[in-house]
Amino acid sequence: MPRFFKSLFGQVVLALIAGVVVGLVWPDTAIGLKPLGDGFIKLIKMLIPLIVFCVVVHGIAGTGDLQRVGRVGVKSLIYFEVVTSIALVLGLALAFWFEPGVGMNVDPKALDPKAMGAYAENASKLTGGGFTDFLLKLIPTTAVSAFANGDVLQVLLFSIVFGCALALIGERGARVTGLIDDLSHVLFKTMGLIIKLAPLGVLGAIAFTVGKYGLGSLKQLGMLVALFYAAVVIFVVVVLGLIMRVSGFSLFKLLRYLREELAVVFATTSSDSVLPQIMAKLKHMGIRDSTVGLVIPTGYSFNLDAFSIYITLAAVFIAQATNTPISMADLLTILAISLVTSKGAHGVPGSAIVVLAATLQAIPAIPAIGLVLVLSVDWFMGIARALGNLIGNCVATVAVAAWEGDIDRERAHAVLDGREPPSPRA
């Protein structure tokens, strides 16, 4: 037991229990702890632009062959859009089937708008005045302004252009590529340090929720978390399992092969923490280096399967919790906007709230302030998000490699069956 509580997950569980107790016994104090959750999320968000830049640039520059990059890139984007659409629809269907928010009867006017101020400001950058305006906003005023403003989509656009240019100059860009790779390792280590503050963030968020709305609110929030986990499991086993079978491999053998990395992601709720190991293991399976180097980093921004489920599920939950009726037009808008805004998310806690806020800003019928309700359990939903996103990207790499003919099938089966020695540490 002492060993359990020394782990990050054990400390998060302790923080959850402590937050519930503080919220029940000292509700006024609990409400004042809300900045702990907000501060933790802001710490993580400050690293997102640089991490996106490093993983995308290194992935593209590492291929060397832009013709292959283009071909693999197009196939990857087709795959990402189809699978993401399935995930979005699944989230909507389960939200309406189980109605996790019904019964909360939250008055949006009673929610503190200051709690969502920072998120709404960042979210406004993702929506704007329509689809054309949204596309124009993908282009930053300067390369530096994209990083300074923390606009992930602008950083992604610049990263793709920069990565292609780096690949075109060949050996002359080798030192820059190496420098970016080294920088990415430093950023991942920094992320690991920040993740250690997760218990404080959980304590502040859950104490605020219980202090503000009472213990009864946890029933619906608990149902939301349970439903999200169930949705991710269904998606992974059924949808991704079928994709792996069509590709000629077993999903469960792949999960067993990646069990160590999945355990790390479970503890940290960040798929960034295992990016080097995942890429090394997929290459060890017999997938071409260039395919791994392109699909995995790009997938971190474009192929967020579990996050897509989260967007639609959480949006409908907020509508149900605030007794807000939503029409079929609103549902179609959620799907259409989510297909775009989900590309601006990244697999770490905090960005989910920002992108969800961006989605809701395009749907006036649903009060965006309701995100305060979701924030209190965002950490625990983040575990399933990170795991689902990582598994989805690994399956995407296998599927695209099989589609492109970039995988040594004999070696892949040998590795997954345990007939090959484990890969070296990344």
PADOMI-644270 format. One record per residue (C-alpha): x, y negated, z; residue in three letters; chain; residue number from 1. Coordinates in steps of 0.02 Angstrom, whole numbers, always signed. Each point is the difference from the previous one (the first is absolute). Example, Ala and Ser with C-alpha at 12.3 -4.5 7.8 and 13.67 -1.06 7.14 Angstrom:
! residues 2
     px     py     pz type mol seq
   +615   +225   +390  ALA   A   1
    +69   -172    -33  SER   A   2
//
This chain:
! residues 426
     px     py     pz type mol seq
     +0     +0     +0  MET   A   1
   +138   -129    +38  PRO   A   2
    +73    +40   -171  ARG   A   3
   -168    -37    -80  PHE   A   4
    -13   -172    +80  PHE   A   5
   +177    -42    -54  LYS   A   6
    -55    +19   -180  SER   A   7
    -78   -145    -95  LEU   A   8
   -163    +93    -21  PHE   A   9
     -8    +36   +187  GLY   A  10
    +30   -182    +39  GLN   A  11
   -139    -50   -119  VAL   A  12
   -119   +119    +88  VAL   A  13
    +49    -78   +168  LEU   A  14
    -28   -174    -72  ALA   A  15
   -172    +52    -63  LEU   A  16
    -51    +64   +172  ILE   A  17
    +72   -155    +85  ALA   A  18
    -92   -113   -122  GLY   A  19
   -167    +84    +37  VAL   A  20
    +29    -17   +188  VAL   A  21
    +50   -184    -12  VAL   A  22
   -149    -36   -112  GLY   A  23
   -121    +78   +125  LEU   A  24
    +75    -68   +161  VAL   A  25
    +65   -170    -55  TRP   A  26
    -97    -47   -159  PRO   A  27
    +55   -183     +1  ASP   A  28
   +183    +50    +12  THR   A  29
    -26   +131   -135  ALA   A  30
    -67   -128   -123  ILE   A  31
   +157   -104    +29  GLY   A  32
   +108   +148    -53  LEU   A  33
    -59    -10   -180  LYS   A  34
   +159    -93    -57  PRO   A  35
   +101   +157    +39  LEU   A  36
    -87    +91   -142  GLY   A  37
    +10   -147   -119  ASP   A  38
   +183    -31    +39  GLY   A  39
    +48   +181    -32  PHE   A  40
    -84     -2   -170  ILE   A  41
    +85   -164    -48  LYS   A  42
   +170    +73    +44  LEU   A  43
    -28   +143   -122  ILE   A  44
    -72   -112   -136  LYS   A  45
   +157   -107     -4  MET   A  46
    +99   +147    -71  LEU   A  47
   -125    +58   -132  ILE   A  48
    +57   -112   -146  PRO   A  49
   +184    +46    +18  LEU   A  50
    -37   +186    +15  ILE   A  51
   -112     -2   -154  VAL   A  52
   +138    -90    -97  PHE   A  53
   +135   +124    +50  CYS   A  54
    -96   +161    -33  VAL   A  55
    -72    -57   -168  VAL   A  56
   +162    -75    -68  VAL   A  57
   +106   +148    +53  HIS   A  58
   -127   +121    -72  GLY   A  59
     -3    -83   -171  ILE   A  60
   +186    -41    -11  ALA   A  61
    +43   +178    +49  GLY   A  62
    -82    +72   -157  THR   A  63
   +113    -88   -126  GLY   A  64
   -116    +49   -146  ASP   A  65
   -136   -132    -20  LEU   A  66
    -88   +100   -138  GLN   A  67
    -23   +141   +125  ARG   A  68
    -47   -129   +132  VAL   A  69
   -137    -63   -115  GLY   A  70
    -67   +172    -41  ARG   A  71
     +4    +64   +179  VAL   A  72
    -66   -168    +61  GLY   A  73
   -153     +6   -113  VAL   A  74
    -40   +178    +49  LYS   A  75
    +24    -45   +183  SER   A  76
   -118   -149    -12  LEU   A  77
   -134   +105    -85  ILE   A  78
    +16   +130   +138  TYR   A  79
     -2   -133   +137  PHE   A  80
   -159    -84    -64  GLU   A  81
    -97   +162    -21  VAL   A  82
    +46    +70   +171  VAL   A  83
    -23   -168    +87  THR   A  84
   -175    -15    -72  SER   A  85
    -45   +172    +68  ILE   A  86
    +64    -53   +172  ALA   A  87
   -101   -161     -2  LEU   A  88
   -161    +90    -45  VAL   A  89
    +31   +131   +135  LEU   A  90
    +15   -136   +133  GLY   A  91
   -163    -81    -55  LEU   A  92
    -94   +166     -6  ALA   A  93
    +53    +54   +175  LEU   A  94
    -37   -171    +75  ALA   A  95
   -179     +6    -63  PHE   A  96
    -23   +183    +43  TRP   A  97
    +57    -11   +183  PHE   A  98
    -35   -187    +36  GLU   A  99
   +140    -24   +130  PRO   A 100
    -42   -184    +34  GLY   A 101
   -187    +18    +25  VAL   A 102
    -50    -44   +179  GLY   A 103
   +139   -121    +44  MET   A 104
   -113   -152    -34  ASN   A 105
   +145   -124     +3  VAL   A 106
    -42   -183    -29  ASP   A 107
   +133    -70   -120  PRO   A 108
    -22   -173    +78  LYS   A 109
    +58    +69   +167  ALA   A 110
   +167    +58    -72  LEU   A 111
   +153   -110    +22  ASP   A 112
    +46    -72   -172  PRO   A 113
   +175    -44    +62  LYS   A 114
    +39   +185    +12  ALA   A 115
    -12    +15   -189  MET   A 116
    +75   -168    -48  GLY   A 117
   +170    +64    -55  ALA   A 118
    -75   +149    -92  TYR   A 119
   -128   -106    -92  ALA   A 120
   +134   -122    -56  GLU   A 121
   +108   +138    -73  ASN   A 122
   -152    +89    -72  ALA   A 123
    -52   -155    -97  SER   A 124
   +158    +20   -102  LYS   A 125
    -60   +167    -65  LEU   A 126
   -172    -55    -60  THR   A 127
    -15   -183    -53  GLY   A 128
   -123    -56   -131  GLY   A 129
    -31   +153   -106  GLY   A 130
    +93   +137    -92  PHE   A 131
    +91   -117   -120  THR   A 132
    +56   -110   +143  ASP   A 133
    +54   +156    +93  PHE   A 134
   +110    +54   -146  LEU   A 135
    +79   -172    -11  LEU   A 136
    +38     +4   +186  LYS   A 137
   +102   +157    -29  LEU   A 138
   +132   -116    -75  ILE   A 139
    +94    -92   +139  PRO   A 140
    +50   -183    -18  THR   A 141
   +179    +55    +34  THR   A 142
    +78   +166    +43  ALA   A 143
    +38    -65   +175  VAL   A 144
   -178    -61    +29  SER   A 145
    -67   +177    -23  ALA   A 146
   +105    +57   +149  PHE   A 147
    -29   -159   +101  ALA   A 148
   -189    +15    -17  ASN   A 149
     -1   +186    +35  GLY   A 150
   -103    +35   -157  ASP   A 151
    +29   +185    -31  VAL   A 152
    -70     +3   -177  LEU   A 153
   +111   -145    -54  GLN   A 154
   +150    +86    +77  VAL   A 155
    -47   +160    -92  LEU   A 156
     -8    -90   -168  LEU   A 157
   +169    -82    +27  PHE   A 158
    +73   +167    +60  SER   A 159
    -54    +90   -159  ILE   A 160
    +75   -134   -114  VAL   A 161
   +160     -8   +104  PHE   A 162
    +15   +190     +2  GLY   A 163
    -19    +11   -189  CYS   A 164
   +132   -136    -26  ALA   A 165
   +118    +91   +118  LEU   A 166
    -24   +162    -96  ALA   A 167
    +35    -88   -166  LEU   A 168
   +171    -68    +50  ILE   A 169
    +60   +173    +48  GLY   A 170
   +165    +17    +93  GLU   A 171
    +14   -186    +30  ARG   A 172
   -150    +12   +116  GLY   A 173
    +63   +151    +97  ALA   A 174
    +63   -105   +145  ARG   A 175
   -164    -94    +13  VAL   A 176
    -97   +164     -2  THR   A 177
   +113    +69   +137  GLY   A 178
    -23   -158   +103  LEU   A 179
   -189    +11    -14  ILE   A 180
     +6   +183    +53  ASP   A 181
   +104    -45   +153  ASP   A 182
   -119   -143    +41  LEU   A 183
   -148   +118     -7  SER   A 184
    +80   +114   +131  HIS   A 185
    +25   -151   +115  VAL   A 186
   -182    -51    -24  LEU   A 187
    -61   +175    +40  PHE   A 188
   +103     -1   +159  LYS   A 189
    -72   -170    +46  THR   A 190
   -173    +69    -29  MET   A 191
    +40   +143   +118  GLY   A 192
    +48   -124   +136  LEU   A 193
   -162    -97    -21  ILE   A 194
   -104   +159     +2  ILE   A 195
    +60    +29   +179  LYS   A 196
   -112   -147    +51  LEU   A 197
   -154    +93    -60  ALA   A 198
    -61    +43   +178  PRO   A 199
    -12   -186    +41  LEU   A 200
    -99    -32   -158  GLY   A 201
   -121   +142    +38  VAL   A 202
    -19    -58   +180  LEU   A 203
    -49   -176    -54  GLY   A 204
   -119    +54   -138  ALA   A 205
    -95   +134    +97  ILE   A 206
     -9   -104   +160  ALA   A 207
    -76   -143    -99  PHE   A 208
   -131   +113    -80  THR   A 209
    -55    +79   +165  VAL   A 210
     +6   -166    +93  GLY   A 211
   -101    -90   -134  LYS   A 212
   -128   +132    -48  TYR   A 213
     +4   +128   +141  GLY   A 214
    +43   +185     +2  LEU   A 215
   -153    +42   -105  GLY   A 216
    +82    -80   -150  SER   A 217
   +131   +136     +0  LEU   A 218
   -131   +130    -46  LYS   A 219
    -28    -75   -172  GLN   A 220
   +185    -42    -19  LEU   A 221
    +44   +178    +47  GLY   A 222
   -121    +64   -130  MET   A 223
    +78   -114   -129  LEU   A 224
   +173    +69    +38  VAL   A 225
    -61   +181     -1  ALA   A 226
    -93    -26   -163  LEU   A 227
   +154    -78    -80  PHE   A 228
   +110   +145    +53  TYR   A 229
   -128   +123    -69  ALA   A 230
     -7    -97   -164  ALA   A 231
   +189     +4    -18  VAL   A 232
     +4   +188    +35  VAL   A 233
   -137    +31   -128  ILE   A 234
    +90   -105   -130  PHE   A 235
   +169    +83    +30  VAL   A 236
    -64   +179     +3  VAL   A 237
   -129    -12   -139  VAL   A 238
    +58   -136   -120  VAL   A 239
   +188     +9    +22  LEU   A 240
     -7   +188    +22  GLY   A 241
    -87    +16   -169  LEU   A 242
   +129   -116    -83  ILE   A 243
   +142   +107    +69  MET   A 244
    -84   +159    -60  ARG   A 245
    -23    -72   -175  VAL   A 246
   +185    -50     +4  SER   A 247
    +43   +181    +42  GLY   A 248
    +49    -18   +184  PHE   A 249
    -72    +23   +174  SER   A 250
    -45   -152   +104  LEU   A 251
    +24    +92   +165  PHE   A 252
   +174    +58    -50  LYS   A 253
    +44   -180    -42  LEU   A 254
    -65    -59   +170  LEU   A 255
   +102   +135    +87  ARG   A 256
   +154    -55    -97  TYR   A 257
    -28   -181    +55  LEU   A 258
    -54    +40   +179  ARG   A 259
   +145    -92    +83  GLU   A 260
    -32   -161    -96  GLU   A 261
   -187    +12    +32  LEU   A 262
    +34    +17   +187  ALA   A 263
   +105   -159     -3  VAL   A 264
   -137    -94    -92  VAL   A 265
   -129    +63   +125  PHE   A 266
   +103    -74   +142  ALA   A 267
    +42   -166    -84  THR   A 268
   -154    -26   -112  THR   A 269
   +121    -62   -132  SER   A 270
    +42    +96   -158  SER   A 271
   +147   -119    -27  ASP   A 272
    +93    +87   +140  SER   A 273
    +23   +158   -105  VAL   A 274
    +19    -71   -175  LEU   A 275
   +183    +53    -24  PRO   A 276
    -33   +176    +66  GLN   A 277
   -156    +23   -107  ILE   A 278
    +90    -52   -159  MET   A 279
   +145   +117    +41  ALA   A 280
   -116   +147    +30  LYS   A 281
    -99    -27   -159  LEU   A 282
   +161     -8   -100  LYS   A 283
    +57   +159    +89  HIS   A 284
   -160    +83    -63  MET   A 285
    +60    -23   -177  GLY   A 286
    -90   -161    -50  ILE   A 287
   +101   -116   -111  ARG   A 288
    +85   -141    +96  ASP   A 289
    -72   -136   -111  SER   A 290
   -179    +61    +25  THR   A 291
    +19     +6   +189  VAL   A 292
    +84   -170     -1  GLY   A 293
   -144    -79    -95  LEU   A 294
   -157    +88    +62  VAL   A 295
    +35     -1   +187  ILE   A 296
    +46   -185    +22  PRO   A 297
   -136    -58   -121  THR   A 298
   -126   +113    +85  GLY   A 299
    +34    -87   +165  TYR   A 300
    -94   -151    -69  SER   A 301
   -110    +75   -137  PHE   A 302
    -51   +171    +65  ASN   A 303
    -72    -21   +175  LEU   A 304
   -130   +138     +3  ASP   A 305
    -39     +1   +187  ALA   A 306
     +2   -189     +5  PHE   A 307
   -129     -4   -140  SER   A 308
   -115   +110   +104  ILE   A 309
    +29   -118   +146  TYR   A 310
    -50   -156    -98  ILE   A 311
   -172    +60    -52  THR   A 312
    -36    +93   +162  LEU   A 313
    +48   -150   +108  ALA   A 314
    -96   -124   -109  ALA   A 315
   -162    +98    +16  VAL   A 316
    +33    +28   +187  PHE   A 317
    +12   -188    +29  ILE   A 318
   -162    -28    -97  ALA   A 319
    -88   +133   +104  GLN   A 320
    +72    -64   +166  ALA   A 321
    -60   -178    -35  THR   A 322
   -169    +57    -70  ASN   A 323
    +44    -73   -170  THR   A 324
    -99    +73   -146  PRO   A 325
   +106    +33   -155  ILE   A 326
    -68    +22   -175  SER   A 327
    +57   +113   -141  MET   A 328
    +83   -153    -78  ALA   A 329
    +99    -25   +161  ASP   A 330
    +56   +182     -5  LEU   A 331
    +57    -14   -181  LEU   A 332
    +92   -160    +46  THR   A 333
    +87    +89   +143  ILE   A 334
    +59   +136   -120  LEU   A 335
    +57   -122   -134  ALA   A 336
    +92   -118   +119  ILE   A 337
    +76   +144    +99  SER   A 338
    +79    +72   -158  LEU   A 339
   +100   -162    -10  VAL   A 340
    +29    -50   +182  THR   A 341
    +52   +175    +50  SER   A 342
   +154    -25   -109  LYS   A 343
    +57   -136   +121  GLY   A 344
     +2   +113   +151  ALA   A 345
   +149    +90    +71  HIS   A 346
    +10   +154   +110  GLY   A 347
    +26    -87   +168  VAL   A 348
   -120    -65   +132  PRO   A 349
    -58   -180    -23  GLY   A 350
     -3    -14   -189  SER   A 351
   -161   +102     +2  ALA   A 352
    -91   -138    +94  ILE   A 353
    +63   -133   -120  VAL   A 354
    -51    +94   -156  VAL   A 355
   -168    +50    +75  LEU   A 356
    -29   -184    +39  ALA   A 357
    +42    -42   -181  ALA   A 358
   -127   +128    -59  THR   A 359
   -138    -66   +113  LEU   A 360
    +32   -181    -51  GLN   A 361
    -63    +47   -173  ALA   A 362
   -162    +67    +77  ILE   A 363
    -84   -144    +95  PRO   A 364
   -140   +115    +61  ALA   A 365
   +118    +90   +120  ILE   A 366
    +72   -109   +141  PRO   A 367
   +189    +12    -10  ALA   A 368
    +11    -47   +185  ILE   A 369
    -60   +178    +34  GLY   A 370
   +179    +56    -32  LEU   A 371
    +31    -40   +183  VAL   A 372
    -97   +159    +39  LEU   A 373
   +112   +108   -109  VAL   A 374
   +161    -77    +63  LEU   A 375
    -15    +83   +170  SER   A 376
    +15   +174    -77  VAL   A 377
   +106    -46   -150  ASP   A 378
   +155    +81    +74  TRP   A 379
    -83   +171    +15  PHE   A 380
    -76    -13   -173  MET   A 381
   +174    -51    -58  GLY   A 382
    +64   +174    +44  ILE   A 383
   -118    +84   -125  ALA   A 384
    +29   -141   -126  ARG   A 385
   +187    +23     +1  ALA   A 386
    -11   +190     -7  LEU   A 387
   -130     -1   -138  GLY   A 388
    +95   -129   -102  ASN   A 389
   +163    +95    +15  LEU   A 390
    -77   +168    -47  ILE   A 391
    -89    -85   -145  GLY   A 392
   +162    -73    -67  ASN   A 393
    +92   +165    +15  CYS   A 394
   -140    +89    -94  VAL   A 395
     +0   -139   -129  ALA   A 396
   +186    +25    -29  THR   A 397
    -23   +187    -26  VAL   A 398
   -150    -28   -114  ALA   A 399
    +84   -132   -108  VAL   A 400
   +160   +104     -9  ALA   A 401
   -102   +151    -56  ALA   A 402
    -92   -108   -127  TRP   A 403
   +164    -72    -66  GLU   A 404
    +96   +165     +7  GLY   A 405
   +123    -72   +124  ASP   A 406
     -3   +142   +127  ILE   A 407
    +99   +161     +9  ASP   A 408
   -146   +115    +41  ARG   A 409
   +106   +150    +45  GLU   A 410
   +102   -100   +124  ARG   A 411
   -155    -87    +69  ALA   A 412
    -85   +166    +38  HIS   A 413
   +159    +66    +79  ALA   A 414
    +15   -152   +113  VAL   A 415
   -184     +0    +50  LEU   A 416
     +5   +187    +34  ASP   A 417
   +152    -21   +112  GLY   A 418
   +117    +96   -114  ARG   A 419
   +116   -151    -19  GLU   A 420
    +99    -79   +144  PRO   A 421
    -72   -161    +72  PRO   A 422
    +52   -162    -82  SER   A 423
   +136   -106    +78  PRO   A 424
    -51   -150   +105  ARG   A 425
    -29   -158   -100  ALA   A 426
//
